């Protein structure tokens, strides 16, 4: 079982690396794209380290994070929109570098990389706090409401972390043009969150009470 999980995780990691590399560097028309390599570094090195930690300490959670198949029809639409956003966004980043449309200063790329890593640290903390996390919306056996740590401040800290990370991607890659595409991500998340909260209220005991206790979804005093 552990060997199968290891193979599955390594295959997913390799597929992600190849896909992102192809999208970014093929559209850029060259491997001499420094911001492209910077992005691959801040994305895949922490991803590999996190995967190793999960495999050793919490393989069940790693298995859940590798699940992709949504059962909710509304969430299938959200996933499709997200995939389209990433495809268009990454290709635009490469094209922006190739044709030098609206390239950003290098210091912005490095600052965005730091913010991206901060988002990654927040993501890792969410994984530590919530052992029920899955990439699909579902209620698991014996699942309980998590209302401590970051979950005591906002309802969906994982999504907050991904907003920090994903909105930094075009800035790391030096593209203003692609930023306009990646800014659609928070809009897509709103749709996912509304449906997710509806499902959890119906299927997870105590979640309705949690919604009254923690008022903000993503950002305190904002939403």
N, CA, C and O of each residue as an XYZ file, in Angstrom:
892
protein
N       0.826     -1.204      0.000
C       0.000      0.000      0.000
C       0.864      1.259      0.000
O       0.603      2.200     -0.750
N       1.906      1.269      0.855
C       2.806      2.422      0.931
C       3.559      2.610     -0.379
O       3.781      3.736     -0.825
N       3.949      1.495     -0.990
C       4.666      1.586     -2.264
C       3.759      2.167     -3.342
O       4.183      3.005     -4.137
N       2.509      1.715     -3.363
C       1.556      2.252     -4.343
C       1.351      3.749     -4.146
O       1.283      4.499     -5.120
N       1.252      4.189     -2.892
C       1.090      5.613     -2.598
C       2.315      6.392     -3.043
O       2.193      7.482     -3.602
N       3.501      5.836     -2.796
C       4.736      6.501     -3.193
C       4.803      6.664     -4.708
O       5.163      7.728     -5.211
N       4.458      5.611     -5.424
C       4.477      5.658     -6.888
C       3.464      6.676     -7.401
O       3.756      7.448     -8.314
N       2.281      6.670     -6.810
C       1.236      7.603     -7.224
C       1.645      9.044     -6.973
O       1.420      9.915     -7.813
N       2.247      9.295     -5.815
C       2.678     10.652     -5.465
C       3.805     11.127     -6.380
O       3.790     12.264     -6.852
N       4.773     10.258     -6.627
C       5.888     10.631     -7.506
C       5.416     10.861     -8.935
O       5.915     11.752     -9.623
N       4.457     10.057     -9.381
C       3.910     10.229    -10.732
C       3.176     11.564    -10.853
O       3.308     12.262    -11.858
N       2.399     11.917     -9.816
C       1.680     13.193     -9.828
C       2.651     14.357     -9.816
O       2.447     15.352    -10.512
N       3.725     14.230     -9.011
C       4.740     15.286     -8.942
C       5.431     15.462    -10.288
O       5.593     16.585    -10.765
N       5.835     14.359    -10.897
C       6.529     14.410    -12.181
C       5.621     14.965    -13.275
O       6.057     15.759    -14.108
N       4.363     14.544    -13.267
C       3.416     15.036    -14.273
C       3.201     16.539    -14.128
O       3.138     17.262    -15.122
N       3.090     17.006    -12.888
C       2.919     18.438    -12.652
C       4.122     19.229    -13.107
O       3.976     20.289    -13.716
N       5.315     18.726    -12.817
C       6.553     19.404    -13.225
C       6.651     19.499    -14.745
O       6.970     20.553    -15.294
N       6.374     18.395    -15.408
C       6.450     18.381    -16.877
C       5.405     19.304    -17.493
O       5.706     20.054    -18.421
N       4.166     19.249    -16.973
C       3.095     20.066    -17.532
C       3.382     21.552    -17.378
O       3.256     22.316    -18.336
N       3.769     21.964    -16.171
C       4.074     23.384    -15.944
C       5.272     23.805    -16.782
O       5.278     24.888    -17.369
N       6.280     22.950    -16.836
C       7.462     23.267    -17.644
C       7.124     23.452    -19.110
O       7.604     24.389    -19.749
N       6.303     22.566    -19.644
C       5.911     22.678    -21.048
C       5.115     23.956    -21.303
O       5.369     24.670    -22.273
N       4.157     24.239    -20.432
C       3.318     25.424    -20.622
C       4.145     26.699    -20.572
O       3.972     27.590    -21.403
N       5.037     26.785    -19.600
C       5.810     28.016    -19.399
C       6.918     28.168    -20.434
O       7.022     29.209    -21.083
N       7.741     27.141    -20.592
C       8.933     27.288    -21.429
C       8.628     27.153    -22.919
O       9.283     27.797    -23.739
N       7.646     26.328    -23.282
C       7.284     26.247    -24.694
C       6.691     27.567    -25.181
O       7.025     28.042    -26.267
N       5.814     28.151    -24.375
C       5.230     29.426    -24.788
C       6.269     30.546    -24.778
O       6.174     31.493    -25.558
N       7.269     30.434    -23.883
C       8.348     31.426    -23.870
C       9.299     31.232    -25.040
O      10.013     32.159    -25.423
N       9.312     30.024    -25.614
C      10.168     29.748    -26.771
C      11.616     29.524    -26.421
O      12.468     29.499    -27.309
N      11.919     29.360    -25.134
C      13.304     29.167    -24.713
C      13.356     28.641    -23.283
O      12.430     28.848    -22.499
N      14.452     27.956    -22.955
C      14.701     27.550    -21.582
C      15.421     28.656    -20.808
O      15.568     28.576    -19.588
N      15.864     29.679    -21.524
C      16.576     30.798    -20.892
C      15.553     31.832    -20.413
O      15.493     32.961    -20.899
N      14.773     31.404    -19.463
C      13.692     32.208    -18.896
C      13.893     32.181    -17.382
O      13.299     31.338    -16.709
N      14.713     33.077    -16.826
C      15.080     33.025    -15.402
C      13.887     33.004    -14.457
O      13.880     32.263    -13.474
N      12.888     33.811    -14.752
C      11.714     33.848    -13.878
C      10.947     32.522    -13.922
O      10.305     32.132    -12.947
N      11.025     31.838    -15.064
C      10.399     30.527    -15.175
C      11.057     29.527    -14.238
O      10.373     28.737    -13.588
N      12.380     29.560    -14.167
C      13.093     28.650    -13.268
C      12.889     29.038    -11.810
O      12.818     28.176    -10.934
N      12.795     30.352    -11.556
C      12.499     30.801    -10.194
C      11.154     30.251     -9.738
O      11.024     29.762     -8.616
N      10.160     30.333    -10.608
C       8.838     29.826    -10.257
C       8.868     28.327    -10.026
O       8.288     27.843     -9.055
N       9.533     27.582    -10.899
C       9.615     26.128    -10.717
C      10.270     25.784     -9.379
O       9.891     24.814     -8.722
N      11.257     26.593     -8.984
C      11.933     26.347     -7.715
C      11.020     26.544     -6.516
O      10.941     25.686     -5.637
N      10.320     27.695     -6.484
C       9.481     27.991     -5.318
C       8.216     27.136     -5.295
O       7.592     26.980     -4.246
N       7.837     26.586     -6.440
C       6.662     25.710     -6.479
C       7.007     24.267     -6.142
O       6.377     23.666     -5.272
N       8.002     23.707     -6.823
C       8.206     22.266     -6.744
C       9.132     21.813     -5.613
O       8.986     20.693     -5.123
N      10.074     22.649     -5.188
C      10.927     22.233     -4.062
C      10.115     22.114     -2.774
O      10.202     21.081     -2.111
N       9.318     23.137     -2.384
C       8.468     22.954     -1.194
C       7.447     21.834     -1.375
O       7.135     21.121     -0.421
N       6.925     21.674     -2.594
C       5.958     20.611     -2.849
C       6.582     19.245     -2.586
O       5.945     18.376     -1.991
N       7.821     19.050     -3.023
C       8.511     17.781     -2.801
C       8.759     17.550     -1.315
O       8.539     16.451     -0.806
N       9.216     18.588     -0.624
C       9.487     18.464      0.815
C       8.207     18.158      1.583
O       8.204     17.316      2.482
N       7.109     18.849      1.227
C       5.841     18.612      1.897
C       5.348     17.197      1.639
O       4.820     16.543      2.539
N       5.520     16.725      0.411
C       5.111     15.371      0.074
C       5.883     14.327      0.869
O       5.310     13.329      1.306
N       7.183     14.554      1.060
C       8.012     13.622      1.836
C       7.541     13.576      3.286
O       7.428     12.504      3.880
N       7.264     14.768      3.856
C       6.807     14.839      5.246
C       5.468     14.118      5.412
O       5.280     13.361      6.364
N       4.548     14.354      4.488
C       3.240     13.699      4.570
C       3.363     12.196      4.400
O       2.681     11.433      5.084
N       4.229     11.767      3.492
C       4.393     10.334      3.256
C       4.910      9.633      4.508
O       4.522      8.501      4.797
N       5.786     10.307      5.249
C       6.368      9.703      6.441
C       5.414      9.794      7.634
O       5.231      8.819      8.362
N       4.801     10.978      7.833
C       4.029     11.229      9.053
C       2.523     11.038      8.899
O       1.847     10.677      9.862
N       1.993     11.275      7.706
C       0.539     11.192      7.544
C       0.188     10.731      6.123
O      -0.337     11.514      5.331
N       0.472      9.478      5.802
C       0.191      8.977      4.452
C      -1.290      9.021      4.077
O      -1.625      9.147      2.899
N      -2.183      8.916      5.074
C      -3.620      8.972      4.781
C      -3.999     10.341      4.232
O      -4.805     10.438      3.307
N      -3.424     11.394      4.794
C      -3.697     12.747      4.303
C      -3.103     12.941      2.918
O      -3.718     13.585      2.068
N      -1.926     12.397      2.678
C      -1.323     12.478      1.348
C      -2.222     11.806      0.323
O      -2.397     12.314     -0.785
N      -2.793     10.665      0.691
C      -3.709      9.953     -0.203
C      -4.906     10.828     -0.546
O      -5.325     10.883     -1.702
N      -5.462     11.516      0.454
C      -6.602     12.399      0.220
C      -6.230     13.556     -0.697
O      -7.024     13.962     -1.545
N      -5.011     14.090     -0.524
C      -4.587     15.235     -1.340
C      -4.367     14.837     -2.792
O      -4.334     15.693     -3.677
N      -4.216     13.546     -3.037
C      -4.016     13.071     -4.412
C      -5.328     12.780     -5.125
O      -5.342     12.475     -6.317
N      -6.433     12.876     -4.385
C      -7.742     12.635     -4.988
C      -8.154     13.848     -5.815
O      -8.004     14.984     -5.365
N      -8.675     13.617     -7.027
C      -9.032     14.716     -7.926
C     -10.490     14.693     -8.359
O     -11.014     15.720     -8.790
N     -11.150     13.564     -8.258
C     -12.465     13.412     -8.861
C     -13.559     14.003     -7.988
O     -13.839     13.497     -6.901
N     -14.178     15.079     -8.470
C     -15.286     15.704     -7.757
C     -16.585     14.963     -8.042
O     -16.796     14.442     -9.138
N     -17.451     14.926     -7.034
C     -18.762     14.304     -7.222
C     -19.858     15.352     -7.368
O     -20.909     15.071     -7.944
N     -19.622     16.562     -6.848
C     -20.606     17.633     -6.943
C     -20.537     18.274     -8.328
O     -19.460     18.665     -8.778
N     -21.684     18.384     -9.005
C     -21.708     18.944    -10.358
C     -21.228     20.388    -10.370
O     -20.543     20.810    -11.302
N     -21.586     21.150     -9.332
C     -21.154     22.546     -9.247
C     -19.639     22.634     -9.136
O     -19.016     23.514     -9.730
N     -19.051     21.720     -8.374
C     -17.604     21.732     -8.200
C     -16.869     21.295     -9.457
O     -15.742     21.729     -9.698
N     -17.488     20.449    -10.252
C     -16.880     20.057    -11.525
C     -16.726     21.272    -12.434
O     -15.729     21.402    -13.143
N     -17.717     22.159    -12.410
C     -17.636     23.392    -13.201
C     -16.519     24.288    -12.686
O     -15.784     24.890    -13.469
N     -16.399     24.372    -11.370
C     -15.356     25.192    -10.763
C     -13.974     24.667    -11.127
O     -13.078     25.442    -11.460
N     -13.804     23.347    -11.064
C     -12.521     22.731    -11.415
C     -12.178     23.011    -12.879
O     -11.031     23.320    -13.202
N     -13.167     22.903    -13.758
C     -12.935     23.170    -15.179
C     -12.512     24.614    -15.408
O     -11.588     24.879    -16.177
N     -13.183     25.543    -14.745
C     -12.822     26.959    -14.867
C     -11.402     27.210    -14.358
O     -10.656     27.994    -14.944
N     -11.039     26.543    -13.271
C      -9.701     26.705    -12.711
C      -8.640     26.185    -13.676
O      -7.601     26.819    -13.863
N      -8.902     25.032    -14.288
C      -7.958     24.461    -15.246
C      -7.763     25.407    -16.435
O      -6.635     25.643    -16.869
N      -8.860     25.942    -16.951
C      -8.774     26.883    -18.073
C      -7.985     28.126    -17.681
O      -7.178     28.628    -18.463
N      -8.220     28.618    -16.471
C      -7.502     29.801    -15.999
C      -5.998     29.547    -15.959
O      -5.211     30.372    -16.425
N      -5.600     28.397    -15.397
C      -4.179     28.082    -15.306
C      -3.555     27.904    -16.695
O      -2.457     28.402    -16.945
N      -4.233     27.211    -17.585
C      -3.696     27.005    -18.931
C      -3.451     28.337    -19.637
O      -2.360     28.592    -20.149
N      -4.482     29.179    -19.655
C      -4.359     30.469    -20.323
C      -3.312     31.335    -19.623
O      -2.507     31.995    -20.280
N      -3.325     31.330    -18.284
C      -2.405     32.168    -17.523
C      -0.945     31.797    -17.752
O      -0.116     32.672    -18.000
N      -0.623     30.512    -17.671
C       0.761     30.084    -17.864
C       1.244     30.379    -19.280
O       2.375     30.827    -19.473
N       0.398     30.131    -20.259
C       0.784     30.395    -21.651
C       1.023     31.885    -21.870
O       1.963     32.268    -22.566
N       0.177     32.723    -21.280
C       0.361     34.168    -21.406
C       1.657     34.633    -20.757
O       2.320     35.539    -21.263
N       2.020     34.011    -19.632
C       3.285     34.362    -18.987
C       4.456     34.114    -19.928
O       5.334     34.965    -20.076
N       4.467     32.944    -20.565
C       5.547     32.623    -21.493
C       5.558     33.534    -22.703
O       6.619     33.984    -23.137
N       4.377     33.811    -23.253
C       4.290     34.698    -24.418
C       4.709     36.120    -24.063
O       5.337     36.809    -24.866
N       4.357     36.554    -22.850
C       4.744     37.887    -22.399
C       6.261     38.023    -22.371
O       6.809     39.051    -22.767
N       6.945     36.956    -21.889
C       8.413     36.978    -21.881
C       8.972     36.931    -23.301
O       9.928     37.640    -23.618
N       8.387     36.107    -24.145
C       8.902     35.955    -25.510
C       8.819     37.263    -26.297
O       9.761     37.653    -26.987
N       7.670     37.929    -26.175
C       7.460     39.131    -26.983
C       7.648     40.427    -26.209
O       7.473     41.519    -26.749
N       8.019     40.288    -24.894
C       8.313     41.454    -24.068
C       7.174     42.472    -24.090
O       7.378     43.655    -24.364
N       5.966     41.978    -23.793
C       4.807     42.869    -23.803
C       4.851     43.836    -22.613
O       5.075     45.034    -22.785
N       4.636     43.304    -21.415
C       4.601     44.144    -20.211
C       5.399     43.454    -19.099
O       4.828     42.998    -18.108
N       6.709     43.382    -19.270
C       7.559     42.694    -18.308
C       7.797     43.540    -17.057
O       7.976     44.756    -17.135
N       7.795     42.870    -15.908
C       7.980     43.549    -14.628
C       9.451     43.549    -14.217
O      10.221     42.710    -14.683
N       9.851     44.486    -13.345
C      11.230     44.486    -12.823
C      11.516     43.207    -12.047
O      10.612     42.603    -11.471
N      12.779     42.802    -12.039
C      13.156     41.546    -11.377
C      12.858     41.563     -9.883
O      12.545     40.518     -9.311
N      12.947     42.734     -9.232
C      12.726     42.772     -7.792
C      11.283     42.407     -7.440
O      11.018     41.862     -6.368
N      10.357     42.708     -8.345
C       8.966     42.333     -8.114
C       8.819     40.809     -8.148
O       8.070     40.236     -7.357
N       9.530     40.165     -9.060
C       9.486     38.703     -9.135
C       9.992     38.062     -7.853
O       9.412     37.091     -7.366
N      11.082     38.610     -7.301
C      11.640     38.043     -6.067
C      10.734     38.322     -4.869
O      10.573     37.466     -4.000
N      10.143     39.515     -4.820
C       9.207     39.827     -3.740
C       7.984     38.912     -3.808
O       7.518     38.406     -2.788
N       7.471     38.707     -5.027
C       6.323     37.812     -5.215
C       6.674     36.384     -4.808
O       5.828     35.663     -4.276
N       7.927     35.969     -5.058
C       8.362     34.620     -4.671
C       8.343     34.472     -3.153
O       7.979     33.415     -2.637
N       8.732     35.522     -2.438
C       8.702     35.491     -0.968
C       7.261     35.358     -0.472
O       6.979     34.550      0.413
N       6.349     36.152     -1.041
C       4.939     36.090     -0.654
C       4.361     34.706     -0.981
O       3.574     34.158     -0.210
N       4.758     34.153     -2.124
C       4.322     32.811     -2.521
C       4.726     31.791     -1.461
O       3.928     30.931     -1.086
N       5.969     31.886     -0.977
C       6.457     30.945      0.032
C       5.739     31.141      1.367
O       5.516     30.175      2.096
N       5.378     32.375      1.688
C       4.585     32.629      2.893
C       3.232     31.919      2.776
O       2.747     31.312      3.730
N       2.636     32.012      1.580
C       1.396     31.290      1.328
C       1.583     29.788      1.480
O       0.703     29.098      1.993
N       2.730     29.280      1.034
C       3.032     27.854      1.160
C       3.124     27.441      2.632
O       2.648     26.373      3.015
N       3.743     28.301      3.454
C       3.853     28.011      4.879
C       2.464     27.968      5.531
O       2.189     27.125      6.384
N       1.605     28.890      5.111
C       0.232     28.898      5.620
C      -0.492     27.621      5.191
O      -1.236     27.029      5.972
N      -0.271     27.211      3.965
C      -0.865     25.979      3.439
C      -0.404     24.772      4.256
O      -1.197     23.887      4.577
N       0.891     24.749      4.588
C       1.431     23.641      5.389
C       0.818     23.621      6.782
O       0.549     22.551      7.329
N       0.595     24.810      7.364
C      -0.025     24.884      8.684
C      -1.462     24.361      8.641
O      -1.912     23.693      9.572
N      -2.175     24.665      7.564
C      -3.544     24.160      7.411
C      -3.533     22.640      7.332
O      -4.387     21.986      7.931
N      -2.592     22.075      6.611
C      -2.482     20.616      6.535
C      -2.201     20.016      7.907
O      -2.691     18.933      8.227
N      -1.415     20.716      8.713
C      -1.103     20.218     10.058
C      -2.338     20.254     10.949
O      -2.555     19.354     11.761
N      -3.157     21.312     10.792
C      -4.316     21.493     11.661
C      -5.487     20.584     11.284
O      -6.229     20.132     12.156
N      -5.651     20.318      9.996
C      -6.855     19.638      9.527
C      -6.514     18.352      8.786
O      -6.101     18.383      7.627
N      -6.688     17.234      9.457
C      -6.369     15.936      8.864
C      -7.451     15.455      7.905
O      -7.289     14.420      7.258
N      -8.570     16.206      7.805
C      -9.670     15.787      6.940
C      -9.599     16.427      5.561
O     -10.470     16.191      4.724
N      -8.570     17.234      5.316
C      -8.489     17.957      4.046
C      -8.424     17.008      2.863
O      -7.669     16.035      2.851
N      -9.238     17.324      1.873
C      -9.230     16.573      0.624
C      -9.340     17.574     -0.518
O      -9.815     18.693     -0.323
N      -8.907     17.181     -1.693
C      -9.021     18.087     -2.841
C     -10.427     18.073     -3.419
O     -10.766     18.893     -4.272
N     -11.243     17.138     -2.950
C     -12.637     17.092     -3.372
C     -13.525     17.410     -2.182
O     -13.131     17.202     -1.034
N     -14.720     17.914     -2.451
C     -15.642     18.265     -1.376
C     -16.456     17.039     -0.990
O     -17.292     16.557     -1.755
N     -16.193     16.551      0.203
C     -16.914     15.376      0.704
C     -16.755     15.341      2.218
O     -15.796     15.883      2.766
N     -17.710     14.696      2.885
C     -17.647     14.529      4.337
C     -17.207     13.104      4.623
O     -17.805     12.146      4.132
N     -16.155     12.971      5.422
C     -15.569     11.668      5.682
C     -16.126     11.061      6.969
O     -16.715     11.754      7.799
N     -15.930      9.773      7.111
C     -16.380      9.075      8.315
C     -15.714      9.666      9.550
O     -14.504      9.889      9.561
N     -16.505      9.921     10.590
C     -16.042     10.453     11.863
C     -15.426     11.845     11.748
O     -14.717     12.286     12.653
N     -15.692     12.537     10.643
C     -15.159     13.889     10.491
C     -15.820     14.840     11.481
O     -17.023     14.755     11.728
N     -15.028     15.743     12.042
C     -15.552     16.756     12.940
C     -15.150     18.140     12.449
O     -14.251     18.283     11.619
N     -15.819     19.142     12.967
C     -15.528     20.518     12.592
C     -14.232     20.959     13.268
O     -14.073     20.788     14.477
N     -13.305     21.527     12.494
C     -12.077     22.100     13.032
C     -12.319     23.590     13.244
O     -12.628     24.315     12.299
N     -12.174     24.049     14.501
C     -12.447     25.458     14.796
C     -11.330     26.114     15.604
O     -11.550     27.135     16.256
N     -10.141     25.531     15.561
C      -8.994     26.083     16.281
C      -7.934     26.559     15.297
O      -8.027     26.299     14.098
N      -6.919     27.262     15.815
C      -5.839     27.744     14.962
C      -6.356     28.720     13.919
O      -7.147     29.611     14.230
N      -5.914     28.554     12.694
C      -6.355     29.433     11.613
C      -7.854     29.320     11.374
O      -8.498     30.280     10.950
N      -8.409     28.129     11.651
C      -9.847     27.914     11.466
C     -10.688     28.673     12.493
O     -11.900     28.812     12.326
N     -10.053     29.156     13.541
C     -10.748     29.981     14.506
C     -10.801     31.442     14.083
O     -11.472     32.254     14.719
N     -10.096     31.771     13.014
C     -10.041     33.147     12.509
C     -10.839     33.286     11.221
O     -11.635     34.213     11.070
N     -10.621     32.354     10.289
C     -11.343     32.332      9.020
C     -11.781     30.901      8.728
O     -11.172     29.946      9.211
N     -12.840     30.761      7.937
C     -13.412     29.441      7.688
C     -12.583     28.610      6.704
O     -12.541     27.383      6.803
N     -11.932     29.274      5.769
C     -11.249     28.553      4.687
C      -9.806     29.027      4.524
O      -9.457     29.607      3.496
N      -8.962     28.784      5.539
C      -7.571     29.256      5.452
C      -6.779     28.643      4.300
O      -5.850     29.265      3.785
N      -7.145     27.418      3.891
C      -6.440     26.816      2.760
C      -6.665     27.636      1.489
O      -5.737     27.837      0.705
N      -7.887     28.106      1.287
C      -8.177     28.907      0.105
C      -7.489     30.271      0.184
O      -7.051     30.807     -0.834
N      -7.394     30.828      1.386
C      -6.663     32.084      1.550
C      -5.203     31.897      1.151
O      -4.618     32.744      0.476
N      -4.625     30.776      1.577
C      -3.239     30.478      1.229
C      -3.075     30.337     -0.276
O      -2.102     30.834     -0.842
N      -4.016     29.665     -0.928
C      -3.885     29.476     -2.376
C      -4.092     30.789     -3.138
O      -3.511     30.979     -4.207
N      -4.907     31.690     -2.602
C      -5.046     33.001     -3.239
C      -3.713     33.741     -3.201
O      -3.284     34.314     -4.202
N      -3.057     33.725     -2.029
C      -1.742     34.361     -1.918
C      -0.762     33.757     -2.916
O       0.002     34.471     -3.566
N      -0.794     32.434     -3.028
C       0.153     31.751     -3.903
C      -0.160     31.980     -5.380
O       0.710     32.392     -6.148
N      -1.401     31.713     -5.771
C      -1.728     31.731     -7.194
C      -1.707     33.136     -7.790
O      -1.355     33.307     -8.958
N      -2.080     34.142     -7.002
C      -2.044     35.513     -7.524
C      -0.612     36.029     -7.634
O      -0.355     37.036     -8.293
N       0.320     35.326     -6.981
C       1.729     35.702     -7.108
C       2.396     35.051     -8.318
O       3.464     35.491     -8.744
N       1.777     34.005     -8.878
C       2.406     33.280     -9.990
C       2.767     34.192    -11.156
O       3.922     34.181    -11.582
N       1.827     34.991    -11.700
C       2.206     35.838    -12.840
C       3.246     36.888    -12.473
O       4.038     37.292    -13.325
N       3.259     37.339    -11.211
C       4.258     38.327    -10.794
C       5.638     37.683    -10.704
O       6.636     38.299    -11.080
N       5.701     36.442    -10.205
C       6.978     35.722    -10.191
C       7.490     35.554    -11.616
O       8.684     35.696    -11.881
N       6.575     35.252    -12.524
C       6.945     35.038    -13.930
C       7.085     36.355    -14.695
O       7.366     36.356    -15.894
N       6.889     37.472    -13.998
C       7.156     38.782    -14.593
C       6.120     39.281    -15.566
O       6.436     40.111    -16.418
N       4.878     38.800    -15.471
C       3.873     39.127    -16.485
C       2.686     39.887    -15.903
O       1.958     39.363    -15.061
N       2.497     41.118    -16.354
C       1.308     41.886    -15.993
C       0.090     41.361    -16.754
O      -1.013     41.308    -16.211
N       0.295     40.982    -17.990
C      -0.801     40.486    -18.834
C      -1.490     39.286    -18.203
O      -2.718     39.227    -18.142
N      -0.694     38.326    -17.732
C      -1.259     37.110    -17.138
C      -1.895     37.380    -15.778
O      -2.771     36.631    -15.347
N      -1.462     38.447    -15.095
C      -2.039     38.771    -13.794
C      -3.550     38.973    -13.909
O      -4.304     38.588    -13.016
N      -3.983     39.578    -15.013
C      -5.409     39.818    -15.221
C      -6.190     38.503    -15.271
O      -7.350     38.453    -14.861
N      -5.559     37.447    -15.771
C      -6.203     36.131    -15.837
C      -6.229     35.484    -14.454
O      -7.257     34.951    -14.039
N      -5.102     35.529    -13.739
C      -5.024     34.879    -12.431
C      -5.887     35.570    -11.380
O      -6.235     34.958    -10.371
N      -6.234     36.831    -11.603
C      -7.120     37.524    -10.671
C      -8.545     36.973    -10.733
O      -9.382     37.321     -9.900
N      -8.820     36.121    -11.710
C     -10.113     35.441    -11.760
C     -10.216     34.354    -10.694
O     -11.316     33.914    -10.360
N      -9.075     33.921    -10.160
C      -9.071     32.819     -9.197
C      -9.920     33.101     -7.957
O     -10.717     32.246     -7.571
N      -9.780     34.278     -7.311
C     -10.654     34.541     -6.155
C     -12.135     34.510     -6.517
O     -12.962     34.089     -5.709
N     -12.472     34.951     -7.724
C     -13.868     34.926     -8.173
C     -14.357     33.488     -8.296
O     -15.476     33.168     -7.896
N     -13.509     32.623     -8.853
C     -13.854     31.206     -8.984
C     -14.012     30.567     -7.601
O     -14.898     29.739     -7.390
N     -13.142     30.960     -6.662
C     -13.200     30.405     -5.316
C     -14.500     30.750     -4.604
O     -15.034     29.936     -3.850
N     -15.011     31.958     -4.842
C     -16.264     32.359     -4.202
C     -17.363     31.370     -4.563
O     -18.161     30.971     -3.715
N     -17.391     30.986     -5.823
C     -18.392     30.017     -6.284
C     -18.192     28.674     -5.603
O     -19.163     28.029     -5.207
N     -16.950     28.251     -5.465
C     -16.660     26.966     -4.823
C     -17.034     27.006     -3.343
O     -17.615     26.056     -2.819
N     -16.701     28.099     -2.675
C     -16.943     28.198     -1.237
C     -18.431     28.174     -0.917
O     -18.852     27.503      0.026
N     -19.226     28.896     -1.690
C     -20.668     28.929     -1.418
C     -21.268     27.525     -1.515
O     -22.079     27.132     -0.677
N     -20.863     26.775     -2.540
C     -21.367     25.410     -2.688
C     -20.815     24.491     -1.600
O     -21.535     23.637     -1.083
N     -19.541     24.664     -1.253
C     -18.916     23.825     -0.238
C     -19.593     24.013      1.119
O     -19.859     23.037      1.820
N     -19.870     25.255      1.488
C     -20.510     25.511      2.778
C     -21.924     24.933      2.813
O     -22.380     24.456      3.852
N     -22.602     24.980      1.690
C     -23.940     24.388      1.626
C     -23.873     22.882      1.862
O     -24.678     22.330      2.612
N     -22.917     22.223      1.224
C     -22.750     20.774      1.388
C     -22.391     20.437      2.833
O     -22.954     19.509      3.413
N     -21.459     21.183      3.411
C     -21.023     20.890      4.776
C     -22.130     21.148      5.801
O     -22.244     20.421      6.789
N     -22.933     22.169      5.571
C     -24.063     22.426      6.476
C     -25.051     21.259      6.467
O     -25.639     20.919      7.493
N     -25.221     20.659      5.300
C     -26.174     19.566      5.162
C     -25.624     18.240      5.699
O     -26.384     17.413      6.202
N     -24.312     18.037      5.593
C     -23.757     16.707      5.858
C     -22.814     16.619      7.061
O     -22.556     15.522      7.556
N     -22.298     17.756      7.539
C     -21.333     17.711      8.638
C     -21.953     18.309      9.900
O     -22.268     19.498      9.946
N     -22.120     17.480     10.908
C     -22.738     17.915     12.154
C     -21.914     19.021     12.819
O     -20.697     18.900     12.963
N     -22.589     20.091     13.218
C     -21.929     21.186     13.919
C     -21.400     22.286     13.018
O     -20.931     23.313     13.508
N     -21.467     22.084     11.695
C     -20.886     23.089     10.806
C     -21.721     24.375     10.783
O     -21.167     25.469     10.663
N     -23.029     24.252     10.894
C     -23.893     25.439     10.923
C     -23.574     26.311     12.134
O     -23.591     27.538     12.043
N     -23.286     25.676     13.261
C     -22.898     26.413     14.467
C     -21.556     27.102     14.249
O     -21.358     28.238     14.680
N     -20.633     26.407     13.575
C     -19.310     26.967     13.277
C     -19.430     28.225     12.418
O     -18.690     29.186     12.631
N     -20.343     28.235     11.458
C     -20.531     29.403     10.595
C     -20.941     30.627     11.406
O     -20.570     31.751     11.066
N     -21.705     30.417     12.477
C     -22.115     31.535     13.324
C     -20.962     32.014     14.206
O     -20.871     33.191     14.555
N     -20.090     31.075     14.554
C     -18.957     31.393     15.418
C     -17.863     32.138     14.658
O     -17.322     33.126     15.154
N     -17.539     31.668     13.463
C     -16.496     32.291     12.638
C     -17.179     32.948     11.444
O     -17.685     32.258     10.560
N     -17.194     34.260     11.416
C     -17.986     34.992     10.435
C     -17.292     35.152      9.086
O     -17.953     35.234      8.050
N     -15.966     35.197      9.098
C     -15.251     35.541      7.866
C     -14.748     34.298      7.138
O     -14.235     33.364      7.754
N     -14.902     34.308      5.840
C     -14.535     33.143      5.031
C     -13.050     33.126      4.660
O     -12.370     32.122      4.870
N     -12.551     34.223      4.114
C     -11.193     34.236      3.581
C     -10.277     35.253      4.254
O      -9.125     34.950      4.568
N     -10.790     36.451      4.472
C      -9.982     37.526      5.029
C     -10.745     38.226      6.161
O     -11.862     38.696      5.948
N     -10.156     38.299      7.360
C     -10.851     38.946      8.481
C     -11.285     40.367      8.153
O     -10.525     41.152      7.587
N     -12.524     40.680      8.520
C     -13.120     42.003      8.348
C     -13.373     42.393      6.890
O     -13.762     43.524      6.601
N     -13.146     41.438      5.968
C     -13.404     41.715      4.545
C     -14.486     40.789      4.018
O     -15.546     41.247      3.590
N     -14.222     39.470      4.047
C     -15.225     38.501      3.554
C     -14.953     37.118      4.124
O     -15.684     36.173      3.827
